[in-house]
Amino acid sequence: METFDLSLIWAVIIGFGVIMYVLMDGFDLGVGILFPFAPDEAARDVMMNSVAPVWDGNETWLVLGGAGLLGAFPLVYSVFLPALYIGVFLMLAGLIFRGIAFEFRFKSRRNRRWWNRAFCWGSAVAAFAQGAVVGTYIQGFAVEDFVYVGGALDWLTPFTVVTGLGLMAGYALLGATWLIMKSEGHVQAWAYRITPPLLAAVLAVFLIISLWTPFVNPAVWTRWFDHIQLIWILPALALSCAFVVFRSVRRRSEGLPFVATLGLYIFTYLGLVASKWPVIVPPNYTIWDAASAPESQLFLLLGVLFVIPIVLAYTAWTYWVFRGKVKVGEGYH
């Protein structure tokens, strides 16, 4: 099998891992972001219990994607890590604080409010950092001969702040629609109320980023506007999903808002990939430039193709076991 083919297969695998992480960990980060706005402490119990059985398993995809990226495209790390040390550290710190809060909030009574804050701020910081990293990828890096030559804070610009806030809003939307599906009573009614404003915020940020991106990366403008292409179907499908979210919430559907929000994320993600493909290190290094030796890629591929079905199987089993509504006073812990 040629290097070209292996690199392409690895790009698909890593892309799949990234979108799986965003979809599956996004809603529990969104639940954390929404934590301070919950109507009462009983609602917060329901919110946390709704994601407690699955949140740590969801992060498997982050590990899988990161490990696959290191093995298949090691030169990416020589640019991404120096450029994003602070952003990645903030993301990991937020995930750690959130994980600690998961375990201690259920056992604490006197200091529960502090664990509520740790859960919220950990989720918010992790989501913002992820969005800022995506914004940095869109705007590009200062790279010479595959070596990052920029500063430690080049990743933090007005554009990346907007993408960070946009991903926070998007995760909050995922969290709200997840609660519509998993809760009932006053918690579900509250989730129905906040979903339309969150959807409006997400669409507003998408519009701002779409108008701003050509000014920070002209190559994206060229890719989309030089001539009419099939990739224009992706934003059309994303907007269709947004409409389905709005309409299904008005009709008080329970599962459809969450599924449509997942679709909104998938088509937006595919639009980002289409904008940059096949560049993996902006501005102009492709997946083939960054690929490891064919022997290394093949060796790792054999292991990953064995692991992914197992991860998919136990993930599906977990969601099946813990299906259904989470009621006040009941939960995983």
ABEGO torsion letter per residue (X at the ends): XBAAAAAAAAAAAAAAAAAAAAAAAAAAAAAAAAAAABABAAAAAAAAAAAAAAAAAAAAAAAAAAAAAAAABAAAAAAAAAAAAAAAAAAAAAAAAAAAAAAAAAABAAAAAAAAAAAAAAAAAAAAAAAAAAAAAAAEBBBBGGBBABBAAAABBAAAAAAAAAAAAAAAAAAAAAAAAABBEAAAAAAAAAAAAAAAAAAAAAAAAAAAAAAABAAAAAAAAABBBAAAAAAAAAAAAAAAAAAAAAAGBAAAAAAAAAAAAAAAAAAAAAAAOABABOAABBAAAABBBAAAAAAAAAAAAAAAAAAAAAAAAAAAAABEBBBBGBEAX
